[in-house]
């Protein structure tokens, strides 16, 4: 069986990325807004979940050649509440607090150069969210996404199997306004995440909230769905682009992954977040590894499926710390 190997680019020249600059906060923060302008007519911005420095290095250096010959890579990172919680072995109910979450953001930003989007859950109290915005700016993150729910956090992919309580519109508008007032860099973006489809309130409620949150100053909106059938997301996007005022749209096709990036772009989405795939990929591989070692009383049988020690040393030695060199 062939041994896993790192992308050649990672091994040959570390993590430098020609279009993202040196990774310093002032250089990195504006890049996402710039990409939105550059890619508007061509494609969605593709963003990969990361939950520590190593996953940041992997997402930074990954490339692939598609069937048509196009060489593609990820444009940025998503610091996910779900995967941050799972990496700590804790449930996704905000048990990992903002301070701990921001340390994970720092880990990723320290060794990479691309833009980062932060999953801020509900954002907490408006004054707390204002503090989070300013901290993210200092670190060089480009966007915070807050969801319009209240009460005990429940992961959205539970849908109506768990109580999903929407925040009232004026309160959430106030949170957006507080974040906008707190930010010191006009390029930092605050995104309103719409949970109406998740909570079972339907498209009309989602569209009403989209209008209200744009009016309150949201730089973009995110529409979320747990359905495998993409029909409700596509219907929302169609209705959304008929509104008198719109901003860029973020989508997270975790469940409705039948849609391609091209499909999403044609439907009017601007950013596509792959929100949890790296952590989900790691879990079965690690379980297979430890099971094999226990079964055979040695590691030889699993070795062919593992990254070599030399390759991991090279990745860390050539990559770590160079994002801000």
KEFIFI-368378 format. One record per atom (N, C-alpha, C, CB): x, y, z; residue in one letter. Coordinates in steps of 0.1 Angstrom, whole numbers, plus 5000, padded with zeros to 4 digits. Atoms other than C-alpha are relative to their C-alpha. Glycine has a CB too. Example, Ala and Ser with C-alpha at 12.3 -4.5 7.8 and 13.67 -1.06 7.14 Angstrom:
<recs>
500949885000A
512349555078A
500950125000A
499050005012A
499149895000S
513749895071S
499250115008S
500450054986S
</recs>
This chain:
<recs>
500849885000X
500050005000X
500950125000X
499050005012X
499249895001X
501350344991X
500050095012X
499650094988X
499949924988X
502550565019X
499450144997X
501450015005X
500549875002X
500750895024X
501250104999X
499250045012X
499049905001X
502951185013X
499450145000X
500949984987X
500449865000X
502751565017X
500050064986X
500850085009X
499849935012X
502151804988X
501450044997X
499050124999X
498649965003X
505351864969X
500350145003X
500249974985X
499749864998X
504952234973X
500450025015X
498850084997X
499749984986X
504952205011X
501449955003X
499049915009X
498750054997X
508152005011X
501150084993X
500149854996X
499049935007X
509952214985X
500250145004X
499749994985X
499849864997X
509352564997X
499250045012X
499750084988X
500849964988X
507452555030X
498650044997X
500750125007X
501449975001X
504152735032X
499750134993X
499350005013X
500249875006X
504653055012X
498949994989X
501350054993X
501150005010X
501653144991X
500150134993X
498649985007X
499749895008X
502253384963X
499050115000X
500349964986X
501049905000X
498953564964X
499550055013X
498849954992X
500549974987X
498453595001X
501050095008X
499749885008X
499149914993X
501553805011X
500749935012X
499250115006X
499150054990X
503553755043X
499349955013X
501050105004X
500850054989X
500753665067X
499950095012X
500749875005X
500149904989X
501153975089X
498650045001X
501050124998X
501549974999X
497754085103X
499550114990X
499850055014X
500449895009X
497654405083X
499949964985X
500850125001X
500050055014X
498354215051X
498949904998X
501349944996X
500950115001X
496153915058X
498550055001X
500349905010X
501449964997X
492954085072X
499250044988X
500050115010X
500849955011X
491854265040X
499949914988X
500750134995X
499950095012X
492553975017X
498649944996X
501049895002X
501250065003X
489153815021X
499050094992X
499349955012X
500949915007X
487254125010X
500550034986X
500050145008X
499449995014X
489754164981X
499649884991X
501550015002X
500450125007X
489053804971X
498550004995X
500249875008X
501449995003X
485353874971X
499850084987X
499150065011X
500149925012X
485854144945X
500649934988X
500750145003X
499350075011X
488353944924X
499249884995X
501349965005X
500650135004X
486353624923X
498550014997X
500149905011X
501449985001X
482853774921X
499449944987X
499650155000X
500650055013X
482253684884X
500549874996X
500350104989X
499450125005X
484253374882X
499749875009X
501550025000X
500150124992X
483853134912X
499850045014X
501349924999X
500149984985X
483153094949X
501449995006X
499149895006X
498850014992X
485853144974X
499949875008X
500250125010X
500050134993X
486752804989X
500850005013X
500549884991X
499449984987X
487452785026X
500049865007X
499250105008X
499950134993X
488652475046X
500150025015X
501249924994X
500050014985X
488052405083X
501449975005X
499049905005X
498850044993X
491152405105X
499750015015X
501250104996X
500350004986X
491352345142X
501350005008X
499249885005X
498749984993X
495152385150X
501050034989X
500449875008X
498949965010X
498452475134X
500249904989X
501250035008X
499750105010X
498952145117X
498949994989X
500149865007X
501150005010X
495552145100X
500150134991X
498649995006X
499749885007X
496352505090X
501049984989X
500350115009X
498950035010X
499552395073X
499549914989X
501249935007X
500550095010X
497752115055X
499150084990X
499249885006X
500949935008X
495052345042X
500750114992X
498950075008X
499349905007X
497552615033X
500849944988X
501050065009X
499150055011X
499752385011X
499349914990X
501149935007X
500750105009X
497152154995X
499750064987X
498749965007X
500449965013X
496652174958X
499549874993X
501250064992X
500550115008X
494951954932X
499850054986X
498749945006X
500349975014X
494551934894X
498749944997X
501249964991X
501350055003X
491051894883X
500049944986X
498950115001X
500150075013X
489851704852X
500250094988X
498649934999X
499849915011X
489952014831X
501450064999X
498950115000X
498649955000X
493552084840X
500250125010X
500450044987X
499849894991X
492852364864X
500649965013X
498650075003X
499350024987X
495152374895X
499350095010X
501550034999X
500849924990X
493152474926X
500649985014X
498549955000X
499650014986X
493852534962X
498950075009X
501450075003X
500949934991X
491952674993X
500450145001X
500049935013X
499849864999X
491553044996X
500250055015X
498950084994X
499949964986X
491353055034X
499549895009X
499250125002X
500250104989X
490452885067X
498750045007X
501249995009X
501249994992X
487352835088X
500349955014X
498749934994X
499850044986X
487852825126X
498749965006X
500750115008X
501350054997X
484952605135X
499849975015X
499849874992X
500350044986X
483252585169X
499849855002X
498750075004X
500250154999X
482252225162X
501449935001X
499249954989X
498850085000X
485752105154X
501050045011X
500750014986X
499249964988X
487452315181X
499549935012X
499950155002X
500650074989X
485052155206X
500449854999X
498550015001X
499750145002X
485651805192X
501549975002X
499649954986X
498550014998X
489451855192X
500350005015X
500750114993X
499950004985X
489051925230X
499349885006X
499650135005X
500850114994X
486851615234X
498750055007X
500849925009X
501149944993X
483951835244X
498850024991X
500450135007X
501249985009X
480351885231X
500050144995X
498749975008X
500149875006X
479552175208X
498950085006X
499849984985X
501049924994X
477652375233X
500750125007X
499249925011X
499249894995X
480152655239X
500749975013X
499150135002X
499250044989X
482052455265X
501450054999X
499949855002X
498749945002X
485252575249X
499850154998X
500749944987X
500349865000X
485252945257X
500850084990X
500350065014X
499449925010X
486253235235X
501550015001X
499450145000X
498549994998X
489753265250X
500749884995X
500350025015X
499450125005X
490552905243X
499849994985X
499349875006X
500250005015X
489052935208X
501050094993X
498550044997X
499149905007X
491153235200X
501449955000X
499950145007X
498750065000X
494253045210X
500249914988X
500349925013X
500050085012X
493452795183X
500150084987X
498849914999X
499949915011X
493053085159X
501450044998X
499150125001X
498649965000X
496453205169X
500949894994X
500550045014X
499250115005X
497952865162X
500049994985X
499549865006X
500150005014X
496652865127X
500750124993X
498549994995X
499549885006X
497553225119X
501550015001X
499450125006X
498650004998X
501053175133X
500849934989X
500449955013X
499250085009X
502052925106X
499450014985X
500049865004X
500649995013X
499953035076X
499950144995X
498549945000X
500149865006X
499253335053X
498750044995X
501050014989X
501349985007X
495753295040X
498950065010X
499549884994X
501049954992X
492553465053X
499349905009X
499050084992X
500750094991X
490653315083X
498650065003X
500849985013X
501349964996X
486953325090X
499749935014X
498949954990X
500250054986X
485953275127X
498549975002X
500550105010X
501350044996X
482853085138X
499850055014X
499849854999X
500249944987X
481653305167X
498749955007X
500050154998X
501250054994X
478553105175X
499050115000X
500249945014X
500949894999X
475953355188X
500750135002X
499049975011X
499249884997X
478653605196X
499950045014X
499450114991X
500249964986X
477353625232X
499450135001X
501450005007X
500549874998X
476353955247X
500650104990X
500250055014X
499449905010X
476854255223X
501350055005X
499050114998X
498749954996X
479654385245X
501149904999X
499850055015X
499050115002X
481354055245X
500449984986X
499449865006X
499750015015X
481054035207X
500950114996X
498749994992X
499149895004X
482654375204X
501449975004X
499550135007X
498650034996X
485654255223X
500649894991X
500049955015X
499550105009X
485853945202X
500450054986X
498949894998X
499649945013X
485854155170X
501350065001X
498950104996X
498849934999X
488654365182X
501249915002X
500050105012X
498950104998X
490754065193X
500349934986X
499649895010X
499850065013X
490153895159X
500850094990X
498749964994X
499349905009X
491254215141X
501550005004X
499550145002X
498649994996X
494554225161X
500749884995X
500150015016X
499450125005X
495253865152X
500149994985X
499249885005X
500050005015X
494553925115X
498949924994X
501349954996X
501150075006X
491353725110X
499250104992X
499149945011X
500749925010X
489153855082X
498550025002X
500249954987X
501550004998X
485553775093X
499649925012X
499449944987X
500650074990X
483453675122X
498549974996X
500050085014X
501450045004X
480153485116X
499249975013X
499949884991X
500850024988X
477453505143X
498649954996X
499950135009X
501350065004X
474253305142X
498850065009X
500049855003X
501249944994X
470753435151X
499249915008X
499150074989X
500750094991X
469953185178X
500450055014X
500549864999X
499849964986X
469753225216X
499849885008X
499050125004X
500250124991X
469652995246X
501249914999X
498849934997X
498950105000X
471852685251X
500349974986X
499649885008X
499550035013X
473952635220X
499749854997X
501550034999X
500150135006X
472952335199X
500550004986X
498549955001X
499550005013X
474752235168X
498950004990X
500949884998X
501149985009X
472652335138X
499649874992X
500450104990X
500350125008X
472951995121X
499149905008X
501349934997X
501150074993X
470651855149X
498750044994X
500150025015X
501349955006X
467952065132X
499050015011X
499549914989X
501150004990X
464552035150X
500049895009X
498750014992X
499850114990X
465751725168X
500350065014X
501049904996X
499649924988X
467051975194X
499350135000X
501550025002X
500649865000X
465452305205X
500950104995X
499550035015X
499249895007X
466752575182X
499250135001X
500449964985X
500749884997X
465552905195X
500650124993X
499850035015X
499549885007X
465953215172X
500050125009X
499250024987X
499949874993X
467053545187X
499050094993X
501450064999X
500949905006X
464553825182X
500850104992X
499250085011X
499349925010X
465454045153X
500650135005X
499050044989X
499449884995X
466054375171X
501349985009X
499050085008X
498850034992X
468454215196X
501249964992X
499649895010X
498950045009X
470454055169X
500550114991X
499549884991X
499549885007X
470554375149X
500950085009X
498750094996X
499249934991X
471954535180X
501449945001X
499450015013X
498750074999X
474654275182X
500950034987X
499849855001X
499349975013X
475654335145X
500550155001X
499149994988X
499749864999X
475654715152X
501250025009X
498850085004X
499049994990X
477854665183X
501349964994X
499749925012X
498850055006X
480354465163X
500650104990X
499749874993X
499649905010X
480454725135X
500650125007X
498850044991X
499549884993X
480955005160X
501449975006X
499150055011X
498750044993X
483854815177X
501149984990X
499849875008X
498950035009X
485854735146X
500750124996X
499549924988X
499249885003X
488754955137X
500649994986X
501150005010X
499650025014X
489454815102X
498849974991X
501149884999X
501250015009X
486854865075X
499949874992X
499950124991X
500050125008X
487954545058X
499649885008X
501449984994X
500550114991X
487054325088X
498549994997X
500350025015X
501450025003X
483654165080X
499349925011X
500049914987X
500950064991X
480754075102X
498849944992X
499550105011X
501050085008X
478453805088X
498949955009X
500749884993X
501150054993X
474953725100X
499649864995X
498850104999X
500450145004X
474153355099X
498649975003X
500949905008X
501450024999X
470553275093X
499749855003X
499350044987X
500450134995X
469152975112X
498649964998X
500449995015X
501450025001X
465552995102X
499749874993X
499450124992X
500250135006X
465752695079X
500349885009X
500849984987X
499650104990X
467552495106X
498949985010X
501350045006X
500950004989X
464952585132X
498549974995X
500050135007X
501350035005X
461952505109X
499150114997X
499449905010X
500849895003X
460752855103X
499850044986X
500650125007X
500349995014X
461052845066X
500750124993X
498650014997X
499449915009X
462253055037X
499650155003X
499849974986X
500549864998X
460053365043X
500750065012X
498550005002X
499449954988X
461453405078X
501550034998X
499849905012X
498649985004X
464953365065X
500350134992X
500649884993X
499949885008X
464453635039X
499850125008X
499149994988X
500449894992X
462853865064X
501250045009X
498849985009X
498949984991X
465853825087X
501250054992X
500449885008X
498949965008X
468353865059X
499950154997X
500049934986X
500249865002X
466854205050X
500350085013X
498650034996X
499849934987X
466854315087X
501450015004X
499249945011X
498650004996X
470454215093X
500950084990X
500449855001X
499349925010X
471654375061X
499850155004X
499649984986X
500349864995X
469954695073X
500850045012X
498450015003X
499249974988X
471754665106X
501550014998X
499749895010X
498649995004X
475054655088X
500849884998X
500750075011X
499350125003X
475954295081X
500750014987X
499049885000X
499249995012X
478754275056X
499749884990X
501550005003X
500450115008X
477553935044X
499049925008X
501249914995X
500950094993X
474953675053X
500449854997X
498550024996X
499850145002X
475253295057X
498749935001X
501149945010X
501250084999X
472353065049X
500449865004X
499250014987X
499650134996X
472452735067X
498849904998X
500550005015X
501050115001X
470552405061X
500749875003X
499550004985X
499550144997X
470852045073X
499549904991X
499649975015X
500650095010X
468951895044X
501049954990X
498850064993X
499250055011X
470651665019X
499650054987X
500049855001X
500649945013X
468351794992X
500350155000X
498549974999X
499649854999X
469752144983X
498950094996X
501150024990X
501149925006X
466352264971X
499750125009X
498749914999X
500449894992X
465652485001X
501150115000X
499749965015X
498949905001X
469052654999X
499950074986X
501449935002X
500149945014X
468652714961X
498850094999X
500049894990X
501249925000X
465152844966X
500350135008X
498849935006X
499749884993X
466453084993X
500950094992X
500749965013X
499149925008X
469253204971X
499350074989X
501249924994X
500849935010X
466853274943X
499250115005X
499049894993X
500849894994X
464553474966X
500950115005X
499249945011X
499149914995X
467453644982X
500550104990X
501249935007X
499549915010X
468853784950X
498950094993X
500749924990X
501149915004X
465453944943X
499850125010X
498849924998X
500149894990X
465754164974X
500650134995X
500749965014X
499549875005X
466354534969X
501550025003X
499250115005X
498749984996X
469654524988X
500649865004X
500250105011X
499450134996X
472054224990X
501550025003X
499849904988X
498650014997X
475454145003X
500549864996X
500450035015X
499550135003X
477753844996X
499449895009X
501549995001X
500650114992X
476353505007X
501049895002X
498849944992X
499150114996X
478253235025X
499149875001X
500750025014X
500750134999X
477152865022X
500949905006X
499449964986X
499350114993X
478152555041X
499449874996X
500050015016X
500750125005X
477252245020X
500549875006X
500250004985X
499650124993X
478051985046X
499149884996X
500050025015X
501050115003X
474851785040X
499650004985X
498850025009X
500450005014X
473851905005X
501250014991X
499050124998X
498749995007X
477251824991X
499949944986X
501049925008X
500150045014X
475851704958X
500350124991X
498549954998X
499749885008X
476252064947X
501550034998X
499350125006X
498649965003X
479552164931X
500250155003X
500549964986X
499749864998X
481352494937X
499450084988X
501550025001X
500649935012X
480252584901X
498550025002X
500349924988X
501449994998X
476652514910X
499750115010X
499449865006X
500249904990X
476852724941X
500350154995X
500949985012X
499749875006X
478453014922X
498950054991X
501350004992X
501149965009X
475753004896X
498750035007X
499849884990X
501249984992X
473153004923X
500150145008X
499749895010X
499849884994X
474653324937X
500750005013X
498750065002X
499250004988X
476853214965X
501450064998X
500149855006X
498749935002X
480153394971X
501149925007X
500050145006X
499050074992X
481953184998X
499449865003X
500450075013X
500350144997X
481852805002X
500949955011X
500049914987X
499250054988X
482952665036X
499949855001X
499650075013X
499950144997X
484052305040X
500250005015X
501149924991X
500049964986X
483252325077X
500649905010X
498650035004X
499650104989X
484351995094X
500749884994X
498849965008X
499650125007X
485751755068X
501449955005X
500150024985X
498750054996X
489351755080X
500049935013X
501050125002X
500050074987X
488551655116X
499249874998X
499250085010X
500750135003X
486051395103X
500849904993X
498750034992X
499150095007X
488751255080X
501049945010X
500750074989X
498950044991X
491251235109X
499549895010X
500550125008X
500550094990X
488951045133X
500149854996X
498650035004X
499950145003X
488550715114X
501449954997X
499249974987X
498650045002X
492250715104X
500749975013X
500750114992X
499350024987X
493350745140X
499449885007X
499850135009X
500550134994X
490950475152X
500649884993X
498450014998X
499450115007X
492250245125X
501449985005X
500050024984X
498650014995X
495850325136X
500149935014X
500650135000X
499850054986X
495350255173X
499449855001X
499350095010X
500650135000X
493149945166X
501149904994X
498749994992X
499050095007X
495849795143X
501249975010X
500550064987X
498950024991X
498549855169X
499649915012X
500550135006X
500550094990X
496449685196X
499949864995X
498750055006X
500350145005X
495549395174X
501349934997X
499350014987X
498850065004X
499149325162X
501150015010X
500550054987X
498949984990X
501149435192X
501250074995X
500449875005X
498949935006X
503349645169X
499350104990X
501049914993X
500549905009X
502949935145X
500349974985X
500550145003X
499550025014X
504449775113X
498849994990X
500849875000X
501150035010X
501049675098X
499350134996X
499049915007X
500649875003X
499750035099X
500950104993X
499350065012X
499049905004X
502950205089X
499950054986X
501449945002X
500149965014X
502350205052X
498950104997X
499749884991X
501149915002X
499250415057X
500350145007X
498749955006X
499649894992X
501050675078X
500950094993X
500649965014X
499049905004X
502950995070X
501349965006X
499650145003X
498750044994X
506650915074X
500450115010X
501049994989X
499549904990X
508351075104X
500850114993X
500949925010X
499249905007X
510751255080X
499150114994X
500949944989X
500849905007X
507951415061X
499350095010X
498949934992X
500649914990X
506151545092X
501050095006X
499349915011X
499049914995X
509451685105X
500350114990X
501349925003X
499749905010X
510051855072X
498950114999X
500249944986X
501249915001X
506552005071X
500150105011X
498749925001X
500049914989X
506852145106X
501350095000X
500049925013X
498849935000X
510452255102X
500050114990X
501249914998X
500049905011X
509952435069X
498750095001X
500049934986X
501249925000X
506452565077X
499850085012X
498849914998X
500449934988X
506052655113X
500750135002X
500249915012X
499449874997X
506553025120X
500350084987X
501349985007X
499749925012X
507053125083X
498850084995X
500449904990X
501249925005X
503453255079X
500250155003X
498849955007X
499849864997X
504653575096X
501450045000X
499450025014X
498649965002X
508253585086X
500250124992X
500849884994X
</recs>
